Amino acid sequence: MLFMNTLRKILALLLLSSQLPAQDVLEDWMQSYGTGGAFEVGMTYHTLVTDANLREQATTQARVISKLPIGTTVTVEAISTDSLTLRGVKMPWLKVQTYTKSTGTVQGYLWGGFLALASIQTPNDPYLITDGVLFMTGIAAYDPKQQQITLQVRLAKEGVELAKTEFTTHGDLFYYPNFSLRFEPLKNVKAILNVDYSFPACGYPSGNNLLFWLEDNSLMKVLETTSISDGGVFYDSEECLFPTDKGGIAEHLIVVKDMAEMEESEQGGLNLTKQEYKITLYKWTGQKLLKSKELK
């Protein structure tokens, strides 16, 4: 009976949805699976901060060779055994090669915490609102006791920062970022970013953070959904539906929460002991996301 009542509510909500076309599948350049701090020799990365110090040696006492603008592409040539910890973030020093207009091709050492762990380079296309913009994310701080990371998300183009934000979410220094970009017909929103740091194993919670890039170039986190599961014993997940998704509603986001618990039966199988659904409707005003309705 509980399931049927929930199903009726879901169907009733979907009947209210606007008939918007579904968004196309994300193209390759709109999705990035990054590194969890395990940098690789030969791979290229982007500087996440403005004026990143490129030094002669792997120490903060070494001479600064160059200050690299945000979004500078560097290639890792070697990974030092020396590391540096700032705000709880322990990252190695990297020997990198890059090119700057002032010095030409140059080599030096850069702290790994200055590099984006995942990035999306949008095409240079004047017909795109994201024409040539580089979207980046990295870890700014880490609290091991709370198992929380403070993330940075920054936007840059041609060495100039366009927008940035910083926020705390579930995660660890070795969680892997999943970074994606999408577009929706939401008032005052130029682009939507999903930032999810997760670990590929059971029992580790992950937070999927939703950010809006607004017309005034501000970048704001508007919503966080979470998910966790443990080897068939339980799962608790939340999925966000956008206006152009099937069942979506104009100027709204829908979060569907599905939770279940199981226990092993005498025959060796699993019996479902508890299951709950919850649907939360959020309205976008053009400036903020407001909870407008909740169904259980």
DOPATI-936910 format. One line per 2 residues: number of its first residue (from 0); their letters; for each residue x, y, z of N, C-alpha, C. Coordinates in steps of 0.2 Angstrom, whole numbers, plus 5000, padded with zeros to 4 digits. Atoms other than C-alpha are relative to their C-alpha. Layout:
N
NUM	a	X,Y,Z,X,Y,Z,X,Y,Z | ...
% end
This chain:
296
0	ml	5004,4994,5000,5000,5000,5000,5004,5006,5000 | 4996,4994,5000,5014,5012,5004,5003,5001,4994
2	fm	4997,5000,5006,5022,5008,4988,4995,5003,4995 | 5005,4998,5005,5006,5011,4978,4999,5008,5001
4	nt	5001,4993,4999,5003,5028,4987,5006,5004,4997 | 4994,4997,5002,5021,5033,4983,5000,5001,4992
6	lr	5000,5000,5007,5019,5028,4965,4994,5005,4997 | 5006,4995,5002,5002,5038,4963,5003,5007,5001
8	ki	4998,4994,4999,5011,5053,4970,5005,5002,4994 | 4996,4999,5005,5025,5051,4958,4997,5002,4993
10	la	5004,5000,5006,5013,5049,4943,4997,5007,5000 | 5004,4993,5000,5003,5065,4949,5005,5005,4999
12	ll	4995,4995,5001,5019,5075,4950,5002,5000,4992 | 4997,5001,5007,5025,5069,4932,4994,5003,4996
14	ll	5005,4997,5004,5008,5074,4925,5000,5008,5000 | 5000,4993,4999,5011,5092,4931,5006,5003,4996
16	ss	4993,4998,5003,5028,5092,4921,4998,5004,4993 | 5001,4996,5007,5030,5104,4906,5003,4995,4995
18	ql	4998,5004,5006,5033,5096,4889,5006,5003,4997 | 4994,4997,5003,5051,5101,4887,5004,4994,4997
20	pa	4996,5005,5003,5063,5092,4875,5005,4997,5004 | 4994,5003,4996,5076,5080,4883,5006,5003,4998
22	qd	4994,4997,5002,5093,5087,4883,5004,4994,4997 | 4995,5005,5003,5106,5078,4872,5004,4997,5005
24	vl	4995,5003,4996,5118,5066,4879,5006,5004,5001 | 4994,4996,5000,5133,5075,4886,5006,4998,4995
26	ed	4994,5001,5005,5147,5077,4873,5006,4999,5004 | 4993,5002,4996,5165,5071,4878,5003,5006,5003
28	wm	4997,4994,4997,5171,5089,4881,4996,5003,5006 | 5004,4997,4994,5157,5092,4894,5001,4995,5006
30	qs	4999,5004,4995,5163,5078,4905,5007,4999,5002 | 4993,5002,4998,5179,5075,4915,5000,4996,5006
32	yg	4998,5005,4995,5185,5061,4926,5007,5002,5002 | 4994,4998,4998,5199,5068,4936,5004,4995,5004
34	tg	4996,5004,4996,5213,5062,4947,4999,5002,5008 | 5001,4999,4993,5212,5060,4966,5007,5002,5004
36	ga	4994,4998,4997,5229,5068,4969,5006,4996,4998 | 4994,5004,5002,5239,5054,4961,5002,5002,4993
38	fe	4998,4997,5007,5247,5064,4947,5004,4995,4996 | 4996,5005,5005,5255,5055,4932,5005,5004,4996
40	vg	4995,4998,5004,5271,5058,4923,4997,5000,4993 | 5002,5000,5007,5267,5064,4905,4994,5003,4999
42	mt	5007,4997,5000,5250,5070,4909,5000,5008,5000 | 5000,4993,4999,5245,5088,4907,4994,5002,5005
44	yh	5004,4997,4995,5236,5099,4920,4999,5007,4999 | 5000,4992,5001,5230,5117,4922,5001,5002,5007
46	tl	5000,4996,4994,5234,5129,4936,4994,5002,5002 | 5007,4998,4998,5219,5132,4947,5000,5007,5004
48	vt	4999,4994,4996,5226,5147,4956,5003,5006,4995 | 4997,4994,5003,5231,5165,4950,5007,5000,5002
50	da	4993,4999,4998,5250,5168,4950,5003,4994,5004 | 4997,5006,4997,5255,5150,4954,5008,5000,5000
52	nl	4993,5000,5000,5274,5150,4959,5003,4994,4997 | 4996,5005,5003,5285,5140,4948,5007,5001,5003
54	re	4994,4999,4996,5301,5137,4958,5006,4996,4997 | 4994,5004,5003,5319,5131,4954,5000,4993,5004
56	qa	4999,5007,4996,5318,5117,4968,4993,4999,5003 | 5006,5002,4997,5304,5108,4977,5000,5002,5007
58	tt	5001,4997,4993,5303,5120,4992,4998,5007,4999 | 5002,4993,5000,5295,5136,4996,5005,5005,5001
60	qa	4994,4996,4999,5312,5143,5000,5004,5001,4993 | 4996,4999,5006,5318,5141,4982,4997,5006,4996
62	rv	5002,4994,5004,5318,5155,4969,4994,4999,4996 | 5005,5000,5005,5303,5159,4959,5002,5001,4993
64	is	4998,5000,5007,5306,5156,4941,4995,5005,4996 | 5005,4997,5003,5289,5162,4935,4994,5000,5004
66	kl	5007,5001,4997,5271,5166,4941,4996,4998,4994 | 5004,5003,5005,5259,5156,4931,4993,5002,5000
68	pi	5007,4998,5000,5242,5163,4926,4995,4995,5001 | 5005,5005,4999,5227,5154,4931,4998,4996,4993
70	gt	5001,5004,5006,5223,5140,4918,5006,4998,4996 | 4994,5002,5004,5241,5138,4912,5001,4992,5000
72	tv	4999,5007,5001,5244,5121,4905,5007,4998,5001 | 4994,5003,4998,5258,5111,4912,5001,4993,4999
74	tv	4999,5007,5001,5266,5094,4908,5004,4997,5006 | 4996,5003,4994,5272,5083,4923,5006,4996,4997
76	ea	4994,5004,5002,5290,5077,4920,5002,4996,5006 | 4998,5004,4995,5293,5070,4937,4996,5002,5007
78	is	5003,4999,4994,5285,5068,4954,5005,5000,5006 | 4996,5000,4995,5295,5073,4969,4998,4996,5006
80	td	5002,5003,4994,5296,5063,4985,4999,5005,5006 | 5001,4994,4996,5295,5080,4994,4993,5002,4999
82	sl	5006,4998,5000,5278,5086,4999,4999,5006,5004 | 5002,4994,4996,5269,5101,5006,4993,5000,5002
84	tl	5007,5000,4998,5254,5102,5017,4997,5007,5002 | 5003,4993,4999,5243,5118,5017,4992,4998,5001
86	rg	5007,5001,4998,5225,5118,5026,4998,4993,5000 | 5002,5007,5000,5226,5099,5028,5001,4997,4994
88	vk	4999,5003,5006,5230,5096,5010,5007,4998,4999 | 4993,5002,5002,5246,5086,5007,5000,4998,4993
90	mp	4998,5001,5007,5252,5086,4989,5007,5000,4999 | 4993,5000,5002,5268,5082,4981,5002,5006,4996
92	wl	4997,4995,5005,5280,5094,4972,5000,4996,4993 | 5000,5003,5007,5279,5091,4953,5005,5004,4996
94	kv	4996,4996,5005,5293,5095,4941,4996,5000,4993 | 5004,4999,5006,5284,5102,4926,5003,5004,4995
96	qt	4997,4996,5006,5287,5110,4909,4994,5004,4998 | 5006,4996,5003,5276,5124,4902,5003,5006,4996
98	yt	4998,4995,5004,5277,5139,4891,4996,5006,5002 | 5002,4994,4999,5275,5157,4895,5002,5005,4995
100	ks	4998,4995,5005,5275,5172,4884,5007,5004,5002 | 4994,4996,4997,5289,5181,4895,5006,4996,5000
102	tg	4993,5004,4999,5301,5166,4897,5000,4994,4995 | 5000,5005,5005,5296,5154,4883,4999,4993,5003
104	tv	5001,5007,4997,5297,5135,4887,5005,5000,5006 | 4997,4999,4994,5302,5134,4905,4999,4993,5004
106	qg	5001,5005,4995,5304,5120,4918,5001,5002,5007 | 5000,4998,4993,5302,5121,4937,4996,4995,5004
108	yl	5003,5004,4995,5294,5114,4952,4993,5004,5002 | 5007,4997,4999,5275,5117,4956,4997,4995,5005
110	wg	5004,5004,4995,5265,5111,4972,4994,4998,4996 | 5006,5003,5003,5252,5099,4967,4993,5003,5001
112	gf	5006,4997,4998,5239,5108,4976,4998,5006,4996 | 5001,4994,5004,5240,5123,4964,4997,4997,4993
114	la	5003,5003,5006,5233,5111,4950,4993,4998,5001 | 5007,5003,5000,5215,5107,4945,5001,4992,5000
116	la	5000,5007,5000,5211,5089,4948,4995,4997,4995 | 5004,5002,5006,5198,5089,4934,4998,5007,4997
118	si	5002,4994,5003,5194,5102,4921,4997,4998,4993 | 5004,5000,5006,5183,5105,4906,5002,5006,4996
120	qt	4998,4995,5005,5190,5115,4891,4994,5001,4995 | 5005,4999,5005,5175,5122,4881,5003,5002,4993
122	pn	4998,4998,5007,5177,5124,4862,5000,5008,4999 | 5000,4993,5002,5182,5141,4855,4994,5001,4995
124	dp	5005,4999,5005,5165,5145,4847,4996,5006,5003 | 5004,4994,4998,5157,5162,4848,4992,4999,5000
126	yl	5007,5002,5000,5140,5154,4846,4998,4997,5007 | 5001,5003,4994,5142,5146,4863,5001,5005,5006
128	it	4999,4995,4995,5140,5156,4879,5006,4998,5004 | 4994,5002,4996,5155,5146,4886,5006,5001,4995
130	dg	4995,5000,5005,5166,5151,4871,5007,5000,5003 | 4993,5001,4998,5183,5145,4876,5001,5000,5008
132	vl	4999,5000,4993,5180,5145,4895,5003,4993,5003 | 4997,5006,4996,5190,5133,4906,4997,4999,5007
134	fm	5004,5002,4994,5180,5125,4920,5005,4996,5004 | 4996,5004,4996,5191,5118,4934,4998,4999,5007
136	tg	5001,5001,4993,5190,5110,4951,5006,4997,5004 | 4994,5002,4996,5202,5106,4965,4998,5000,5008
138	ia	5001,5000,4993,5204,5103,4984,5003,5006,5003 | 4997,4994,4996,5207,5119,4995,5002,4998,5007
140	ay	4999,5002,4993,5206,5111,5012,4997,4993,5001 | 5002,5007,4999,5204,5094,5020,5000,4999,5008
142	dp	5001,5001,4993,5197,5089,5037,4999,4992,5001 | 5000,5008,4999,5201,5070,5041,4995,4998,5005
144	kq	5004,5002,4994,5191,5070,5057,4993,5000,4998 | 5007,5000,5003,5175,5075,5048,4999,4997,4993
146	qq	5000,5002,5007,5180,5067,5032,4996,5004,4995 | 5003,4995,5004,5176,5083,5023,5005,5003,4996
148	it	4996,4996,5004,5184,5092,5009,4997,5007,4998 | 5002,4994,5003,5183,5110,5004,5002,5001,4993
150	lq	4999,5000,5007,5182,5112,4986,5000,5007,4997 | 4999,4994,5004,5187,5126,4974,4997,4998,4993
152	vr	5002,5000,5007,5178,5128,4957,5001,5007,4997 | 4998,4994,5003,5185,5141,4946,4999,5000,4992
154	la	5001,4999,5007,5182,5148,4928,5005,5005,4998 | 4995,4995,5002,5195,5156,4918,5000,4999,4992
156	ke	4999,5000,5007,5199,5161,4900,5006,5004,4998 | 4994,4997,5002,5215,5166,4892,5004,5003,5006
158	gv	4996,4997,4995,5224,5168,4909,4996,5004,5005 | 5004,4996,4996,5210,5178,4917,4994,4996,5004
160	el	5005,5003,4996,5199,5172,4931,4993,5003,4999 | 5007,4997,5001,5180,5174,4927,4995,4999,5006
162	ak	5004,5002,4995,5172,5166,4942,5003,4995,5005 | 4997,5005,4995,5176,5156,4958,4995,4999,5006
164	te	5003,5001,4994,5168,5148,4973,5003,4995,5004 | 4997,5005,4995,5173,5137,4988,4994,4998,5005
166	ft	5005,5003,4996,5162,5125,4998,5002,4994,5003 | 4998,5006,4997,5163,5110,5009,4995,4995,4999
168	th	5005,5005,5002,5156,5093,5005,5004,4993,5003 | 4997,5007,4998,5159,5074,5009,5006,4998,4995
170	gd	4995,5002,5004,5175,5067,5003,5007,4999,5003 | 4994,5001,4998,5193,5063,5005,5005,5002,4995
172	lf	4995,4998,5005,5210,5068,4997,5001,4995,4994 | 4999,5005,5005,5210,5052,4987,4993,4998,4997
174	yy	5006,5001,5004,5192,5053,4981,5001,5003,4993 | 4999,4998,5007,5190,5055,4962,4995,5004,4998
176	pn	5005,4995,5002,5181,5070,4955,4997,4998,4993 | 5004,5001,5006,5168,5068,4942,4997,5007,4998
178	fs	5002,4993,5001,5165,5085,4934,4996,5000,4993 | 5003,4999,5006,5152,5089,4921,4996,5006,4999
180	lr	5003,4994,5002,5144,5103,4912,4993,4999,4996 | 5006,5001,5004,5126,5105,4905,4996,5007,5000
182	fe	5004,4993,5002,5114,5119,4899,4992,4998,5001 | 5007,5001,4999,5096,5121,4905,4996,5007,4999
184	pl	5004,4994,5001,5082,5134,4901,4998,5003,5007 | 5002,4997,4993,5083,5142,4919,5002,5007,5000
186	kn	4999,4992,5000,5082,5161,4921,5006,5002,5003 | 4994,4997,4998,5098,5170,4923,5006,4995,5001
188	vk	4995,5005,4999,5108,5154,4922,5004,4998,4993 | 4996,5002,5006,5122,5152,4909,5002,4993,4999
190	ai	4998,5007,5001,5128,5135,4913,4999,4997,5007 | 5001,5004,4994,5126,5121,4926,5006,4995,5001
192	ln	4994,5004,4999,5141,5112,4934,4998,4995,5005 | 5000,5005,4995,5140,5095,4943,5007,4998,5002
194	vd	4993,5001,4997,5155,5092,4955,4999,4994,5005 | 5001,5006,4996,5155,5074,4962,5007,4997,5002
196	ys	4994,5003,4997,5170,5068,4973,4998,4993,5003 | 5002,5007,4997,5168,5049,4976,5005,4995,5000
198	fp	4995,5006,4999,5178,5033,4980,4996,4994,4997 | 5003,5006,5003,5175,5017,4969,5000,4994,5005
200	ac	5001,5006,4995,5170,5006,4984,4994,5001,5004 | 5006,5000,4996,5156,5002,4995,5001,5004,5007
202	gy	5000,4998,4994,5152,5011,5011,5003,5007,5001 | 4997,4993,5000,5160,5028,5006,4994,5005,4997
204	ps	5004,4995,5002,5148,5043,5005,5003,5005,4995 | 4998,4995,5005,5149,5055,4990,4994,5005,5000
206	gn	5005,4994,5000,5141,5072,4988,5001,5002,4993 | 5001,4997,5007,5135,5078,4971,4998,5007,5001
208	nl	5002,4993,4999,5136,5097,4971,4998,5003,4994 | 5003,4997,5006,5126,5107,4959,5001,5008,5001
210	lf	4999,4993,5000,5132,5124,4954,4997,5004,4994 | 5002,4996,5005,5125,5138,4944,5005,5006,4998
212	wl	4996,4994,5003,5135,5150,4933,4995,5005,4998 | 5006,4995,5002,5124,5166,4932,5003,5005,4995
214	ed	4999,4995,5005,5123,5180,4920,5005,5005,5002 | 4995,4995,4998,5133,5192,4931,5007,4997,5001
216	ns	4994,5004,4999,5147,5179,4931,5002,4997,5007 | 4999,5003,4993,5145,5174,4949,4998,4992,4999
218	lm	5001,5008,5000,5146,5155,4953,4998,4998,5007 | 5003,5002,4993,5135,5148,4967,4998,4993,5000
220	kv	5002,5007,4999,5132,5131,4974,4993,5001,5002 | 5007,4999,4998,5113,5129,4975,4997,4993,5003
222	le	5002,5007,4997,5111,5110,4980,5005,4995,5000 | 4995,5006,4999,5120,5095,4986,4995,4994,5001
224	tt	5003,5007,4999,5113,5077,4984,5005,4995,5002 | 4996,5005,4998,5121,5062,4992,4998,4993,4999
226	si	5001,5008,5002,5123,5043,4989,5005,4996,5004 | 4996,5004,4996,5130,5029,4999,4997,4993,4999
228	sd	5003,5007,5000,5128,5010,4998,5005,4995,5003 | 4995,5005,4997,5136,4994,5006,4998,4993,4998
230	gg	5000,5007,5002,5137,4978,4997,4993,4996,5001 | 5007,5003,5000,5118,4974,4995,4997,5000,5007
232	vf	5003,4999,4993,5115,4978,5014,4995,5006,5000 | 5004,4994,5000,5108,4995,5011,5002,5005,4994
234	yd	4998,4994,5004,5108,5010,4999,4996,5006,5001 | 5003,4994,4999,5103,5028,5000,5002,5005,4995
236	se	4998,4996,5006,5103,5038,4984,4995,5006,4999 | 5004,4994,5003,5097,5055,4977,5001,5001,4993
238	ec	4999,4998,5007,5094,5059,4959,4997,5006,4999 | 5003,4994,5002,5091,5076,4952,4997,5000,4993
240	lf	5003,4999,5006,5079,5079,4938,5000,5007,4998 | 4999,4993,5003,5082,5095,4927,4994,5001,4996
242	pt	5006,4999,5004,5068,5104,4917,5000,4996,4993 | 5001,5003,5007,5073,5096,4900,5001,4992,5001
244	dk	5000,5007,4999,5074,5078,4908,4993,4998,4999 | 5007,5003,5000,5059,5067,4906,4997,5001,5007
246	gg	5004,4999,4994,5046,5072,4919,5003,5007,5003 | 4998,4993,4997,5055,5089,4922,4995,5005,4999
248	ia	5005,4994,5000,5046,5105,4926,5004,5006,4999 | 4996,4994,5002,5051,5122,4919,5001,5004,5007
250	eh	4997,4996,4994,5061,5133,4932,5000,4996,5006 | 5000,5004,4994,5061,5118,4944,5005,4995,5000
252	li	4996,5006,4999,5073,5104,4950,4996,4996,5004 | 5003,5005,4997,5066,5088,4956,5005,4995,5003
254	vv	4995,5005,4997,5076,5077,4969,4996,4994,5002 | 5004,5006,4998,5070,5059,4970,5005,4996,5005
256	kd	4996,5004,4995,5077,5050,4986,4997,4993,5000 | 5002,5007,5000,5077,5031,4986,5004,4997,5005
258	ma	4996,5003,4994,5082,5022,5002,4997,4993,5001 | 5002,5007,4998,5082,5003,5006,5005,4997,5004
260	em	4996,5004,4995,5088,4991,5019,4998,4993,4999 | 5001,5007,5002,5090,4972,5016,5004,4996,5006
262	ee	4997,5005,4995,5094,4957,5028,5001,4993,4997 | 4999,5007,5003,5100,4940,5024,4995,4995,5002
264	se	5005,5005,4998,5087,4926,5024,5003,4994,5002 | 4997,5006,4998,5089,4909,5031,5002,4996,4994
266	qg	4998,5003,5006,5090,4903,5013,5006,5002,4996 | 4994,4997,5003,5105,4914,5009,4999,5006,4996
268	gl	5001,4994,5004,5096,4927,4999,4999,5006,5004 | 5001,4994,4996,5092,4945,5004,4993,5002,5000
270	nl	5007,4998,4999,5075,4951,5010,5000,5008,5001 | 5000,4993,4999,5070,4969,5008,4996,5001,5007
272	tk	5003,4999,4993,5066,4975,5026,4997,5007,5000 | 5003,4993,4999,5063,4994,5023,5002,5003,4993
274	qe	4999,4996,5006,5061,5005,5008,4996,5006,5000 | 5003,4994,4999,5057,5023,5007,5001,5004,4993
276	yk	4999,4995,5005,5054,5036,4993,4998,5007,5002 | 5002,4993,4999,5054,5055,4994,5001,5004,4994
278	it	4999,4995,5005,5052,5068,4981,4999,5007,5002 | 4999,4993,4998,5057,5086,4984,5000,5004,4994
280	ly	5001,4995,5005,5052,5100,4972,5003,5006,5002 | 4997,4994,4999,5063,5115,4971,4999,5005,4994
282	kw	5001,4995,5005,5059,5131,4962,5006,5005,5000 | 4995,4996,5001,5072,5142,4954,4997,5007,4999
284	tg	5003,4993,5001,5068,5161,4956,5004,5004,4995 | 4996,4996,5004,5082,5167,4945,5006,5003,5004
286	qk	4995,4998,4995,5092,5171,4961,5002,4995,5005 | 4999,5005,4995,5090,5157,4973,4995,4994,4998
288	ll	5004,5006,5000,5083,5139,4974,4996,4999,5006 | 5005,5000,4994,5068,5137,4986,4997,4993,4999
290	ks	5004,5006,4999,5060,5121,4992,4993,5002,5000 | 5007,4998,5000,5042,5122,4987,4995,4994,5001
292	ke	5004,5006,4999,5035,5104,4989,5004,4994,5002 | 4997,5007,4998,5039,5087,4997,4995,4995,5001
294	lk	5004,5006,5000,5031,5071,4994,5003,4994,5003 | 4997,5006,4997,5034,5055,5004,4995,4994,4998
% end
